[in-house]
Amino acid sequence: MPAAVQLSFIVGWIAMLAGGVAFWAMSRSLPLSEKRHGVAAMSIVFVAFANYFAMAIGQGDIMVHGKTVFFARYTDWVITTPILLASLAMMATPDLGRIRTLVGALIVADIYMIVTGLVGNLSVAPNNYYWWVISMVAFFAVLGMIWGPLRAEANKGHTSGEYSKLAIMLTVLWIGYPIVWLIGSSGFGWITLTVESWLYLVLDVTAKVGFGFIALGAARHIRH
């Protein structure tokens, strides 16, 4: 593994661990009714910490068809992205039970997107591109639910501003993932593994630690 790639993993687990400690401290000042946002934020970064740590010590990758596949990225995403979506749903409405069918559909589509992306990464051309397209269909389904029925739920209450801020952030960042996948080692190979690793790091830290700070800030704003 190139030293620069390993360094990105080391920076990753340090950033996630630091984010988790910060979220724990921030959550202590939240009222009991809003502590669920803190639990979600901490869960996301601590899962990401474990997977980045695994990659940093050489336990999160395998060689398939002559290329390195970092399966730890997918174990991270398949756990953390549903929690991110649940956190977004909690910002839309305090009563998740009322929209449990919508939340369930969001999570199923999201997991389908991640798993098909992994299958594509484990495949060779042209099959990898087929799986990328299939994964993108699920991705657009996720975006459709975020900006359709879930946004409508947020508009019913007093959290539409906070919801829109988080939804925009999540949408912009998540668009970056399939692009890096396509131009990186999983697809066309237009960028080096080092550049790919650092791009994923920036996306992950922003989408997890950055999202958590904004979500907890929004939770405090809602309380006041």
N, CA, C and O of each residue as an XYZ file, in Angstrom:
896
protein
N       0.842     -1.197      0.000
C       0.000      0.000      0.000
C       0.880      1.251      0.000
O       1.772      1.360      0.841
N       0.657      2.199     -0.917
C       1.445      3.436     -0.921
C       1.328      4.171      0.408
O       0.267      4.181      1.031
N       2.432      4.789      0.837
C       2.451      5.475      2.128
C       1.414      6.585      2.181
O       0.807      6.816      3.227
N       1.202      7.282      1.054
C       0.229      8.378      1.039
C      -1.198      7.869      1.218
O      -2.042      8.556      1.794
N      -1.462      6.659      0.719
C      -2.788      6.061      0.901
C      -2.995      5.706      2.373
O      -4.040      6.000      2.952
N      -1.987      5.072      2.968
C      -2.088      4.716      4.383
C      -2.234      5.960      5.256
O      -2.962      5.947      6.249
N      -1.537      7.034      4.879
C      -1.650      8.280      5.640
C      -3.080      8.803      5.610
O      -3.577      9.312      6.615
N      -3.748      8.680      4.457
C      -5.148      9.135      4.375
C      -6.030      8.346      5.329
O      -6.967      8.896      5.908
N      -5.737      7.061      5.497
C      -6.516      6.237      6.423
C      -6.247      6.632      7.873
O      -7.154      6.645      8.705
N      -4.982      6.955      8.163
C      -4.629      7.379      9.521
C      -5.313      8.698      9.860
O      -5.876      8.860     10.943
N      -5.257      9.638      8.915
C      -5.949     10.916      9.115
C      -7.450     10.673      9.294
O      -8.108     11.338     10.094
N      -7.977      9.710      8.535
C      -9.389      9.400      8.610
C      -9.818      8.926      9.978
O     -10.793      9.433     10.533
N      -9.091      7.941     10.545
C      -9.555      7.425     11.831
C      -9.354      8.441     12.952
O     -10.127      8.468     13.909
N      -8.323      9.275     12.838
C      -8.127     10.322     13.842
C      -9.260     11.341     13.769
O      -9.793     11.754     14.799
N      -9.632     11.751     12.543
C     -10.708     12.728     12.375
C     -12.041     12.183     12.879
O     -12.808     12.901     13.521
N     -12.313     10.909     12.585
C     -13.578     10.314     13.028
C     -13.620     10.174     14.548
O     -14.648     10.437     15.171
N     -12.502      9.761     15.140
C     -12.454      9.616     16.592
C     -12.619     10.971     17.276
O     -13.346     11.092     18.262
N     -11.941     11.985     16.746
C     -12.065     13.328     17.316
C     -13.499     13.835     17.181
O     -14.031     14.461     18.097
N     -14.122     13.561     16.028
C     -15.509     13.962     15.842
C     -16.435     13.291     16.836
O     -17.355     13.920     17.359
N     -16.193     12.010     17.099
C     -17.021     11.286     18.056
C     -16.934     11.867     19.458
O     -17.946     12.000     20.146
N     -15.716     12.215     19.883
C     -15.522     12.814     21.204
C     -16.221     14.169     21.272
O     -16.860     14.500     22.270
N     -16.091     14.953     20.192
C     -16.743     16.271     20.151
C     -18.260     16.130     20.208
O     -18.931     16.894     20.901
N     -18.802     15.152     19.478
C     -20.257     14.957     19.481
C     -20.750     14.509     20.848
O     -21.839     14.895     21.273
N     -19.960     13.701     21.536
C     -20.332     13.278     22.888
C     -20.436     14.494     23.802
O     -21.380     14.615     24.583
N     -19.450     15.399     23.697
C     -19.466     16.595     24.536
C     -20.640     17.500     24.186
O     -21.288     18.053     25.074
N     -20.915     17.650     22.887
C     -22.019     18.504     22.455
C     -23.367     17.925     22.869
O     -24.290     18.667     23.206
N     -23.477     16.601     22.843
C     -24.752     15.953     23.139
C     -25.156     16.099     24.601
O     -26.339     16.010     24.931
N     -24.195     16.321     25.465
C     -24.499     16.427     26.893
C     -25.386     17.624     27.191
O     -26.129     17.618     28.173
N     -25.316     18.659     26.347
C     -26.117     19.856     26.593
C     -27.488     19.803     25.922
O     -28.300     20.715     26.081
N     -27.738     18.730     25.172
C     -29.030     18.612     24.498
C     -30.085     18.072     25.461
O     -29.772     17.255     26.327
N     -31.325     18.522     25.319
C     -32.400     17.947     26.138
C     -32.635     16.500     25.720
O     -32.250     16.082     24.628
N     -33.269     15.753     26.603
C     -33.471     14.335     26.349
C     -34.186     14.087     25.027
O     -33.901     13.108     24.338
N     -35.105     14.962     24.675
C     -35.884     14.776     23.449
C     -35.043     14.921     22.183
O     -35.438     14.437     21.122
N     -33.894     15.579     22.283
C     -33.048     15.800     21.112
C     -31.751     14.999     21.146
O     -30.937     15.107     20.229
N     -31.547     14.198     22.188
C     -30.303     13.438     22.299
C     -30.169     12.377     21.206
O     -29.071     11.885     20.949
N     -31.264     12.030     20.576
C     -31.208     11.057     19.489
C     -30.319     11.554     18.358
O     -29.681     10.753     17.675
N     -30.269     12.884     18.151
C     -29.389     13.433     17.128
C     -27.921     13.204     17.506
O     -27.085     12.925     16.647
N     -27.624     13.326     18.787
C     -26.270     13.061     19.247
C     -25.895     11.598     19.113
O     -24.774     11.273     18.721
N     -26.834     10.709     19.438
C     -26.589      9.272     19.301
C     -26.300      8.923     17.837
O     -25.385      8.152     17.547
N     -27.081      9.493     16.922
C     -26.880      9.234     15.496
C     -25.519      9.735     15.044
O     -24.789      9.025     14.352
N     -25.175     10.963     15.435
C     -23.895     11.542     15.020
C     -22.720     10.725     15.540
O     -21.764     10.473     14.806
N     -22.786     10.309     16.804
C     -21.699      9.515     17.380
C     -21.614      8.129     16.734
O     -20.518      7.633     16.471
N     -22.753      7.512     16.482
C     -22.762      6.186     15.855
C     -22.085      6.227     14.493
O     -21.304      5.339     14.153
N     -22.388      7.261     13.715
C     -21.833      7.383     12.367
C     -20.311      7.469     12.406
O     -19.626      6.728     11.701
N     -19.786      8.367     13.224
C     -18.334      8.568     13.197
C     -17.568      7.436     13.877
O     -16.440      7.138     13.485
N     -18.160      6.800     14.885
C     -17.448      5.700     15.524
C     -17.396      4.461     14.623
O     -16.420      3.712     14.656
N     -18.435      4.246     13.825
C     -18.376      3.171     12.824
C     -17.314      3.486     11.786
O     -16.525      2.620     11.409
N     -17.298      4.733     11.327
C     -16.295      5.146     10.338
C     -14.887      5.041     10.914
O     -13.957      4.646     10.210
N     -14.724      5.390     12.186
C     -13.417      5.260     12.842
C     -12.904      3.826     12.757
O     -11.747      3.594     12.408
N     -13.770      2.866     13.077
C     -13.351      1.458     13.078
C     -12.913      1.009     11.683
O     -11.924      0.291     11.540
N     -13.640      1.428     10.672
C     -13.305      1.005      9.318
C     -12.057      1.701      8.793
O     -11.257      1.078      8.095
N     -11.874      2.959      9.107
C     -10.637      3.641      8.710
C      -9.439      3.057      9.449
O      -8.355      2.932      8.878
N      -9.628      2.704     10.701
C      -8.543      2.087     11.467
C      -8.171      0.737     10.854
O      -6.993      0.395     10.750
N      -9.186     -0.021     10.451
C      -8.925     -1.317      9.811
C      -8.115     -1.133      8.534
O      -7.170     -1.883      8.290
N      -8.471     -0.150      7.722
C      -7.716      0.086      6.489
C      -6.306      0.574      6.787
O      -5.366      0.235      6.068
N      -6.154      1.367      7.844
C      -4.838      1.897      8.196
C      -3.863      0.794      8.599
O      -2.660      0.914      8.367
N      -4.376     -0.278      9.201
C      -3.488     -1.367      9.631
C      -3.520     -2.544      8.658
O      -3.031     -3.630      8.970
N      -4.098     -2.320      7.480
C      -4.039     -3.319      6.420
C      -5.042     -4.439      6.516
O      -4.827     -5.503      5.935
N      -6.143     -4.235      7.239
C      -7.144     -5.289      7.393
C      -8.446     -5.003      6.655
O      -9.410     -5.757      6.791
N      -8.489     -3.911      5.865
C      -9.750     -3.537      5.243
C      -9.765     -3.647      3.739
O     -10.586     -3.010      3.080
N      -8.851     -4.462      3.170
C      -8.812     -4.557      1.710
C      -8.493     -5.982      1.268
O      -7.930     -6.780      2.018
N      -8.871     -6.271      0.034
C      -8.553     -7.552     -0.589
C      -8.143     -7.286     -2.034
O      -8.478     -6.248     -2.604
N      -7.413     -8.235     -2.619
C      -7.026     -8.144     -4.022
C      -8.004     -8.956     -4.856
O      -8.200    -10.146     -4.613
N      -8.618     -8.306     -5.842
C      -9.570     -8.972     -6.724
C      -9.257     -8.554     -8.158
O      -9.233     -7.365     -8.477
N      -9.019     -9.539     -9.014
C      -8.719     -9.270    -10.428
C      -7.552     -8.290    -10.574
O      -7.549     -7.435    -11.459
N      -6.578     -8.430     -9.702
C      -5.384     -7.603     -9.798
C      -5.515     -6.181     -9.278
O      -4.599     -5.378     -9.456
N      -6.628     -5.853     -8.644
C      -6.784     -4.509     -8.084
C      -7.165     -4.607     -6.613
O      -7.723     -5.607     -6.161
N      -6.852     -3.550     -5.885
C      -7.162     -3.511     -4.462
C      -8.584     -3.001     -4.256
O      -8.942     -1.918     -4.718
N      -9.379     -3.789     -3.563
C     -10.748     -3.396     -3.236
C     -10.819     -3.169     -1.735
O     -10.610     -4.090     -0.945
N     -11.118     -1.933     -1.350
C     -11.215     -1.599      0.076
C     -12.644     -1.864      0.544
O     -13.496     -0.975      0.558
N     -12.873     -3.119      0.924
C     -14.230     -3.512      1.327
C     -14.655     -2.803      2.600
O     -15.850     -2.690      2.872
N     -13.687     -2.317      3.392
C     -14.035     -1.604      4.624
C     -14.799     -0.325      4.330
O     -15.592      0.128      5.156
N     -14.570      0.262      3.162
C     -15.353      1.442      2.792
C     -16.840      1.082      2.728
O     -17.697      1.849      3.167
N     -17.123     -0.090      2.177
C     -18.518     -0.485      1.975
C     -19.166     -0.930      3.279
O     -20.355     -0.693      3.488
N     -18.400     -1.574      4.163
C     -18.968     -1.913      5.473
C     -19.249     -0.637      6.260
O     -20.206     -0.579      7.033
N     -18.423      0.378      6.066
C     -18.672      1.692      6.658
C     -19.961      2.271      6.083
O     -20.882      2.604      6.828
N     -20.026      2.391      4.763
C     -21.161      3.059      4.111
C     -22.472      2.341      4.344
O     -23.503      2.990      4.518
N     -22.460      0.995      4.352
C     -23.725      0.269      4.470
C     -24.319      0.411      5.866
O     -25.509      0.167      6.065
N     -23.484      0.809      6.841
C     -23.981      1.056      8.199
C     -24.260      2.533      8.424
O     -25.305      2.897      8.964
N     -23.317      3.392      8.006
C     -23.433      4.813      8.342
C     -24.435      5.574      7.488
O     -25.100      6.482      7.988
N     -24.559      5.224      6.205
C     -25.483      6.012      5.372
C     -26.954      5.830      5.778
O     -27.706      6.803      5.726
N     -27.400      4.623      6.183
C     -28.775      4.547      6.706
C     -28.975      5.392      7.960
O     -30.046      5.967      8.158
N     -27.929      5.470      8.822
C     -28.052      6.306     10.020
C     -28.112      7.777      9.624
O     -28.861      8.553     10.217
N     -27.318      8.161      8.614
C     -27.379      9.538      8.116
C     -28.783      9.870      7.610
O     -29.312     10.946      7.890
N     -29.374      8.952      6.873
C     -30.725      9.177      6.364
C     -31.742      9.227      7.506
O     -32.679     10.024      7.472
N     -31.556      8.379      8.508
C     -32.446      8.419      9.673
C     -32.305      9.747     10.403
O     -33.293     10.309     10.877
N     -31.067     10.252     10.492
C     -30.836     11.551     11.122
C     -31.543     12.657     10.351
O     -32.133     13.560     10.944
N     -31.478     12.578      9.026
C     -32.171     13.553      8.194
C     -33.686     13.454      8.395
O     -34.379     14.468      8.466
N     -34.183     12.232      8.485
C     -35.622     12.031      8.717
C     -36.035     12.575     10.080
O     -37.127     13.125     10.218
N     -35.171     12.427     11.094
C     -35.480     12.959     12.420
C     -35.543     14.479     12.401
O     -36.252     15.095     13.196
N     -34.780     15.082     11.467
C     -34.846     16.537     11.338
C     -36.141     16.955     10.651
O     -36.644     18.055     10.883
N     -36.680     16.081      9.810
C     -37.920     16.393      9.094
C     -39.136     16.309     10.003
O     -40.062     17.112      9.892
N     -39.128     15.326     10.909
C     -40.280     15.132     11.798
C     -39.835     14.445     13.082
O     -38.958     13.583     13.036
N     -40.408     14.797     14.217
C     -40.063     14.113     15.465
C     -40.712     12.737     15.585
O     -40.329     11.938     16.440
N     -41.682     12.465     14.739
C     -42.437     11.205     14.816
C     -42.044     10.292     13.656
O     -42.729     10.254     12.634
N     -40.952      9.564     13.813
C     -40.501      8.670     12.747
C     -41.481      7.519     12.526
O     -41.585      6.990     11.419
N     -42.192      7.137     13.571
C     -43.149      6.046     13.441
C     -44.217      6.345     12.405
O     -44.714      5.442     11.733
N     -44.565      7.612     12.281
C     -45.613      8.003     11.338
C     -45.156      7.866      9.891
O     -45.977      7.675      8.994
N     -43.843      7.965      9.661
C     -43.317      7.867      8.286
C     -42.396      6.652      8.154
O     -41.463      6.657      7.352
N     -42.665      5.618      8.942
C     -41.769      4.464      8.953
C     -41.681      3.778      7.589
O     -40.634      3.233      7.244
N     -42.766      3.798      6.808
C     -42.705      3.189      5.476
C     -41.739      3.957      4.582
O     -40.953      3.355      3.850
N     -41.797      5.279      4.643
C     -40.885      6.113      3.854
C     -39.446      5.917      4.299
O     -38.553      5.773      3.463
N     -39.212      5.911      5.602
C     -37.851      5.713      6.116
C     -37.332      4.333      5.720
O     -36.170      4.185      5.341
N     -38.202      3.320      5.810
C     -37.806      1.973      5.403
C     -37.426      1.912      3.942
O     -36.432      1.279      3.584
N     -38.213      2.569      3.083
C     -37.909      2.593      1.651
C     -36.590      3.306      1.381
O     -35.805      2.874      0.537
N     -36.351      4.398      2.098
C     -35.088      5.130      1.958
C     -33.896      4.239      2.287
O     -32.916      4.189      1.543
N     -33.995      3.544      3.404
C     -32.879      2.715      3.860
C     -32.659      1.527      2.929
O     -31.514      1.182      2.636
N     -33.735      0.897      2.460
C     -33.596     -0.233      1.533
C     -32.928      0.215      0.239
O     -32.015     -0.449     -0.251
N     -33.381      1.341     -0.316
C     -32.784      1.856     -1.553
C     -31.326      2.210     -1.343
O     -30.488      1.976     -2.214
N     -31.026      2.775     -0.186
C     -29.648      3.161      0.130
C     -28.739      1.937      0.235
O     -27.652      1.924     -0.342
N     -29.172      0.915      0.960
C     -28.368     -0.300      1.105
C     -28.189     -0.982     -0.247
O     -27.109     -1.484     -0.557
N     -29.246     -0.998     -1.044
C     -29.167     -1.562     -2.401
C     -28.118     -0.819     -3.221
O     -27.353     -1.437     -3.961
N     -28.081      0.503     -3.091
C     -27.101      1.328     -3.799
C     -25.676      0.960     -3.391
O     -24.800      0.827     -4.245
N     -25.443      0.795     -2.093
C     -24.097      0.481     -1.610
C     -23.667     -0.928     -2.030
O     -22.543     -1.125     -2.491
N     -24.555     -1.895     -1.871
C     -24.211     -3.283     -2.182
C     -23.931     -3.462     -3.675
O     -22.981     -4.150     -4.048
N     -24.745     -2.851     -4.522
C     -24.494     -2.970     -5.959
C     -23.214     -2.240     -6.357
O     -22.540     -2.638     -7.307
N     -22.882     -1.180     -5.637
C     -21.596     -0.520     -5.867
C     -20.429     -1.423     -5.524
O     -19.418     -1.435     -6.226
N     -20.568     -2.191     -4.430
C     -19.529     -3.152     -4.055
C     -19.396     -4.252     -5.097
O     -18.286     -4.636     -5.465
N     -20.525     -4.754     -5.571
C     -20.486     -5.793     -6.612
C     -19.763     -5.256     -7.849
O     -18.982     -5.969     -8.481
N     -20.027     -4.009     -8.183
C     -19.336     -3.403     -9.310
C     -17.848     -3.295     -9.081
O     -17.057     -3.508    -10.001
N     -17.459     -2.968     -7.865
C     -16.034     -2.855     -7.533
C     -15.340     -4.207     -7.615
O     -14.153     -4.284     -7.931
N     -16.075     -5.260     -7.332
C     -15.507     -6.611     -7.386
C     -15.521     -7.185     -8.805
O     -15.000     -8.275     -9.042
N     -16.114     -6.455     -9.738
C     -16.265     -6.941    -11.112
C     -15.223     -6.311    -12.032
O     -14.564     -5.336    -11.670
N     -15.088     -6.880    -13.216
C     -14.204     -6.316    -14.243
C     -15.065     -5.723    -15.353
O     -16.256     -6.017    -15.454
N     -14.446     -4.881    -16.186
C     -15.172     -4.248    -17.288
C     -15.666     -5.301    -18.278
O     -14.955     -6.272    -18.537
N     -16.857     -5.135    -18.833
C     -17.764     -3.990    -18.648
C     -18.769     -4.163    -17.516
O     -19.593     -3.280    -17.278
N     -18.705     -5.305    -16.812
C     -19.718     -5.571    -15.784
C     -19.713     -4.519    -14.677
O     -20.759     -4.180    -14.123
N     -18.518     -4.005    -14.360
C     -18.462     -2.998    -13.290
C     -19.283     -1.763    -13.637
O     -19.888     -1.149    -12.758
N     -19.304     -1.397    -14.927
C     -20.079     -0.237    -15.339
C     -21.595     -0.511    -15.304
O     -22.389      0.380    -15.005
N     -21.973     -1.741    -15.612
C     -23.388     -2.114    -15.498
C     -23.867     -1.936    -14.061
O     -24.930     -1.371    -13.802
N     -23.047     -2.437    -13.134
C     -23.422     -2.346    -11.729
C     -23.423     -0.906    -11.237
O     -24.228     -0.543    -10.380
N     -22.527     -0.084    -11.774
C     -22.517      1.339    -11.423
C     -23.840      1.992    -11.831
O     -24.413      2.773    -11.072
N     -24.314      1.670    -13.021
C     -25.588      2.229    -13.498
C     -26.732      1.773    -12.603
O     -27.596      2.571    -12.239
N     -26.740      0.500    -12.251
C     -27.793     -0.024    -11.373
C     -27.755      0.692    -10.023
O     -28.795      1.065     -9.479
N     -26.556      0.876     -9.493
C     -26.395      1.584     -8.229
C     -26.888      3.021     -8.334
O     -27.482      3.548     -7.393
N     -26.641      3.657     -9.483
C     -27.074      5.042     -9.668
C     -28.588      5.159     -9.721
O     -29.146      6.159     -9.271
N     -29.256      4.154    -10.261
C     -30.722      4.169    -10.267
C     -31.247      4.219     -8.826
O     -32.167      4.976     -8.515
N     -30.649      3.401     -7.957
C     -31.039      3.413     -6.540
C     -30.702      4.759     -5.902
O     -31.456      5.266     -5.072
N     -29.572      5.329     -6.294
C     -29.163      6.629     -5.759
C     -30.186      7.708     -6.098
O     -30.552      8.517     -5.245
N     -30.643      7.715     -7.351
C     -31.649      8.700     -7.748
C     -32.976      8.462     -7.027
O     -33.725      9.404     -6.766
N     -33.261      7.200     -6.707
C     -34.463      6.912     -5.918
C     -34.338      7.511     -4.521
O     -35.299      8.066     -3.989
N     -33.149      7.398     -3.928
C     -32.893      7.993     -2.610
C     -33.068      9.507     -2.675
O     -33.741     10.094     -1.827
N     -32.463     10.137     -3.678
C     -32.588     11.588     -3.816
C     -34.047     11.999     -4.037
O     -34.493     13.024     -3.521
N     -34.786     11.193     -4.806
C     -36.189     11.504     -5.042
C     -36.990     11.513     -3.762
O     -37.869     12.356     -3.583
N     -36.696     10.578     -2.864
C     -37.420     10.527     -1.587
C     -36.986     11.647     -0.655
O     -37.805     12.194      0.083
N     -35.691     11.993     -0.683
C     -35.197     13.081      0.162
C     -35.855     14.406     -0.213
O     -36.287     15.168      0.651
N     -35.921     14.663     -1.517
C     -36.435     15.952     -1.977
C     -37.935     15.932     -2.297
O     -38.512     16.961     -2.646
N     -38.551     14.771     -2.177
C     -39.982     14.661     -2.405
C     -40.750     14.524     -1.113
O     -40.976     15.519     -0.424
N     -41.161     13.309     -0.763
C     -42.012     13.129      0.421
C     -41.357     13.510      1.742
O     -42.040     13.996      2.643
N     -40.034     13.300      1.881
C     -39.407     13.644      3.157
C     -39.322     15.160      3.328
O     -39.528     15.677      4.426
N     -39.025     15.859      2.261
C     -39.015     17.322      2.329
C     -40.413     17.857      2.622
O     -40.565     18.836      3.352
N     -41.432     17.216      2.054
C     -42.809     17.629      2.319
C     -43.133     17.496      3.799
O     -43.843     18.332      4.358
N     -42.615     16.442      4.442
C     -42.815     16.272      5.882
C     -42.178     17.411      6.653
O     -42.769     17.937      7.596
N     -40.962     17.796      6.253
C     -40.272     18.895      6.934
C     -41.035     20.204      6.780
O     -41.077     21.017      7.704
N     -41.633     20.404      5.623
C     -42.364     21.637      5.370
C     -43.630     21.752      6.212
O     -44.167     22.846      6.381
N     -44.107     20.625      6.739
C     -45.309     20.648      7.571
C     -45.022     21.228      8.952
O     -45.915     21.772      9.602
N     -43.777     21.108      9.395
C     -43.413     21.568     10.727
C     -42.633     22.865     10.694
O     -42.830     23.707      9.818
N     -41.737     23.013     11.674
C     -40.953     24.242     11.795
C     -39.458     23.968     11.566
O     -38.605     24.723     12.034
N     -39.155     22.898     10.854
C     -37.741     22.535     10.669
C     -37.336     22.524      9.202
O     -36.309     21.945      8.851
N     -38.126     23.154      8.342
C     -37.838     23.081      6.911
C     -36.491     23.707      6.567
O     -35.779     23.216      5.692
N     -36.140     24.801      7.262
C     -34.853     25.444      6.993
C     -33.688     24.555      7.346
O     -32.760     24.399      6.553
N     -33.726     23.963      8.543
C     -32.654     23.063      8.977
C     -32.598     21.823      8.098
O     -31.518     21.350      7.741
N     -33.771     21.303      7.752
C     -33.818     20.118      6.891
C     -33.191     20.415      5.534
O     -32.368     19.636      5.054
N     -33.560     21.511      4.919
C     -33.043     21.845      3.589
C     -31.529     22.014      3.608
O     -30.844     21.589      2.678
N     -31.006     22.633      4.664
C     -29.561     22.815      4.774
C     -28.839     21.466      4.796
O     -27.842     21.277      4.099
N     -29.350     20.536      5.598
C     -28.741     19.212      5.689
C     -28.937     18.408      4.412
O     -28.034     17.691      3.982
N     -30.119     18.526      3.804
C     -30.398     17.783      2.570
C     -29.513     18.254      1.426
O     -29.024     17.441      0.641
N     -29.306     19.558      1.329
C     -28.425     20.088      0.292
C     -27.000     19.586      0.502
O     -26.340     19.154     -0.443
N     -26.537     19.645      1.740
C     -25.183     19.188      2.054
C     -25.010     17.715      1.691
O     -24.029     17.327      1.056
N     -25.979     16.906      2.107
C     -25.896     15.467      1.844
C     -25.940     15.185      0.343
O     -25.195     14.339     -0.152
N     -26.802     15.883     -0.375
C     -26.941     15.652     -1.811
C     -25.652     15.993     -2.553
O     -25.177     15.205     -3.371
N     -25.094     17.153     -2.273
C     -23.872     17.589     -2.955
C     -22.721     16.628     -2.681
O     -21.990     16.252     -3.597
N     -22.562     16.235     -1.429
C     -21.461     15.340     -1.074
C     -21.663     13.947     -1.647
O     -20.720     13.339     -2.154
N     -22.886     13.438     -1.571
C     -23.129     12.080     -2.062
C     -22.977     11.987     -3.575
O     -22.658     10.916     -4.094
N     -23.195     13.076     -4.287
C     -22.960     13.063     -5.735
C     -21.478     12.820     -6.026
O     -21.125     12.246     -7.056
N     -20.617     13.263     -5.108
C     -19.183     13.083     -5.311
C     -18.735     11.632     -5.277
O     -17.778     11.269     -5.960
N     -19.406     10.796     -4.497
C     -18.979      9.401     -4.339
C     -19.018      8.610     -5.654
O     -18.006      8.008     -6.014
N     -20.144      8.586     -6.386
C     -20.154      7.819     -7.636
C     -19.205      8.387     -8.689
O     -18.734      7.658     -9.562
N     -18.922      9.698     -8.605
C     -17.970     10.283     -9.545
C     -16.574      9.759     -9.261
O     -15.865      9.349    -10.180
N     -16.172      9.770     -7.983
C     -14.849      9.235     -7.615
C     -14.773      7.750     -7.946
O     -13.749      7.274     -8.437
N     -15.851      7.016     -7.681
C     -15.903      5.586     -8.008
C     -15.641      5.385     -9.492
O     -14.862      4.513     -9.878
N     -16.288      6.186    -10.320
C     -16.209      5.995    -11.769
C     -14.841      6.363    -12.337
O     -14.346      5.682    -13.236
N     -14.225      7.422    -11.828
C     -12.933      7.848    -12.378
C     -11.759      7.199    -11.664
O     -10.616      7.334    -12.100
N     -12.031      6.494    -10.570
C     -10.970      5.867     -9.789
C     -10.721      4.427    -10.173
O     -11.047      3.998    -11.280
N     -10.138      3.681     -9.243
C      -9.721      2.296     -9.508
C     -10.897      1.368     -9.759
O     -10.721      0.315    -10.373
N     -12.091      1.726     -9.303
C     -13.271      0.889     -9.514
C     -13.792      0.991    -10.938
O     -14.470      0.089    -11.428
N     -13.466      2.108    -11.605
C     -13.981      2.354    -12.947
C     -12.890      2.560    -13.973
O     -12.136      1.642    -14.294
N     -12.814      3.799    -14.495
C     -11.912      4.092    -15.607
C     -10.431      4.151    -15.209
O      -9.555      3.998    -16.060
N     -10.154      4.369    -13.932
C      -8.763      4.441    -13.488
C      -8.048      5.704    -13.946
O      -6.843      5.679    -14.193
N      -8.785      6.814    -14.061
C      -8.202      8.071    -14.524
C      -7.390      8.774    -13.438
O      -6.564      9.632    -13.748
N      -7.613      8.423    -12.172
C      -6.853      9.012    -11.073
C      -6.125      7.900    -10.319
O      -6.533      6.740    -10.362
N      -5.069      8.258     -9.642
C      -4.284      7.271     -8.904
C      -5.017      6.841     -7.638
O      -5.956      7.501     -7.191
N      -4.576      5.730     -7.072
C      -5.171      5.241     -5.832
C      -4.986      6.252     -4.710
O      -5.851      6.384     -3.844
N      -3.870      6.962     -4.719
C      -3.611      7.978     -3.698
C      -4.621      9.110     -3.783
O      -5.216      9.495     -2.776
N      -4.815      9.645     -4.987
C      -5.783     10.734     -5.165
C      -7.185     10.249     -4.797
O      -7.949     10.962     -4.145
N      -7.512      9.030     -5.221
C      -8.826      8.460     -4.902
C      -9.036      8.380     -3.395
O     -10.104      8.738     -2.899
N      -8.030      7.916     -2.667
C      -8.148      7.752     -1.219
C      -8.364      9.084     -0.513
O      -9.163      9.185      0.418
N      -7.641     10.104     -0.967
C      -7.797     11.419     -0.335
C      -9.129     12.063     -0.691
O      -9.711     12.769      0.132
N      -9.616     11.833     -1.889
C     -10.939     12.350     -2.257
C     -12.029     11.703     -1.411
O     -12.926     12.384     -0.915
N     -11.946     10.383     -1.249
C     -12.919      9.697     -0.389
C     -12.816     10.201      1.046
O     -13.828     10.344      1.732
N     -11.597     10.469      1.497
C     -11.417     10.968      2.861
C     -12.134     12.301      3.051
O     -12.859     12.488      4.028
N     -11.928     13.225      2.117
C     -12.577     14.535      2.217
C     -14.091     14.383      2.222
O     -14.783     15.021      3.016
N     -14.607     13.532      1.328
C     -16.049     13.308      1.278
C     -16.552     12.694      2.583
O     -17.568     13.128      3.126
N     -15.840     11.683      3.087
C     -16.284     10.989      4.297
C     -16.277     11.902      5.518
O     -17.245     11.938      6.277
N     -15.194     12.631      5.703
C     -15.099     13.503      6.885
C     -16.161     14.598      6.819
O     -16.786     14.920      7.829
N     -16.364     15.168      5.637
C     -17.371     16.226      5.506
C     -18.780     15.677      5.683
O     -19.611     16.290      6.353
N     -19.048     14.508      5.074
C     -20.391     13.934      5.125
C     -20.731     13.342      6.485
O     -21.907     13.153      6.797
N     -19.723     13.046      7.298
C     -19.977     12.437      8.602
C     -19.728     13.423      9.737
O     -20.640     13.736     10.502
N     -18.503     13.908      9.846
C     -18.186     14.849     10.924
C     -18.864     16.194     10.666
O     -19.495     16.754     11.563
N     -18.735     16.711      9.446
C     -19.356     17.986      9.126
C     -20.866     17.934      9.263
O     -21.477     18.839      9.831
N     -21.463     16.877      8.745
C     -22.913     16.704      8.854
C     -23.331     16.640     10.316
O     -24.340     17.231     10.698
N     -22.566     15.931     11.135
C     -22.906     15.797     12.545
C     -22.906     17.127     13.274
O     -23.807     17.400     14.068
N     -21.899     17.964     13.012
C     -21.840     19.283     13.651
C     -23.058     20.127     13.266
O     -23.658     20.784     14.117
N     -23.418     20.105     11.985
C     -24.556     20.905     11.530
C     -25.861     20.357     12.098
O     -26.739     21.125     12.492
N     -25.993     19.018     12.142
C     -27.209     18.408     12.680
C     -27.385     18.726     14.160
O     -28.490     19.041     14.602
N     -26.297     18.644     14.930
C     -26.400     18.948     16.357
C     -26.652     20.432     16.580
O     -27.380     20.811     17.498
N     -26.050     21.277     15.738
C     -26.340     22.705     15.830
C     -27.798     22.992     15.531
O     -28.422     23.821     16.193
N     -28.341     22.308     14.535
C     -29.748     22.481     14.191
C     -30.648     21.984     15.321
O     -31.683     22.588     15.602
N     -30.254     20.886     15.967
C     -31.039     20.369     17.089
C     -31.096     21.367     18.230
O     -32.142     21.534     18.857
N     -29.972     22.039     18.508
C     -29.959     23.056     19.549
C     -30.825     24.254     19.155
O     -31.500     24.853     19.993
N     -30.791     24.595     17.847
C     -31.601     25.714     17.364
C     -33.086     25.402     17.504
O     -33.875     26.262     17.893
N     -33.458     24.168     17.185
C     -34.863     23.756     17.301
C     -35.313     23.823     18.752
O     -36.448     24.201     19.041
N     -34.409     23.451     19.673
C     -34.754     23.473     21.083
C     -35.104     24.895     21.540
O     -36.012     25.094     22.346
N     -34.365     25.879     21.007
C     -34.600     27.276     21.426
C     -35.723     27.924     20.630
O     -36.047     29.090     20.856
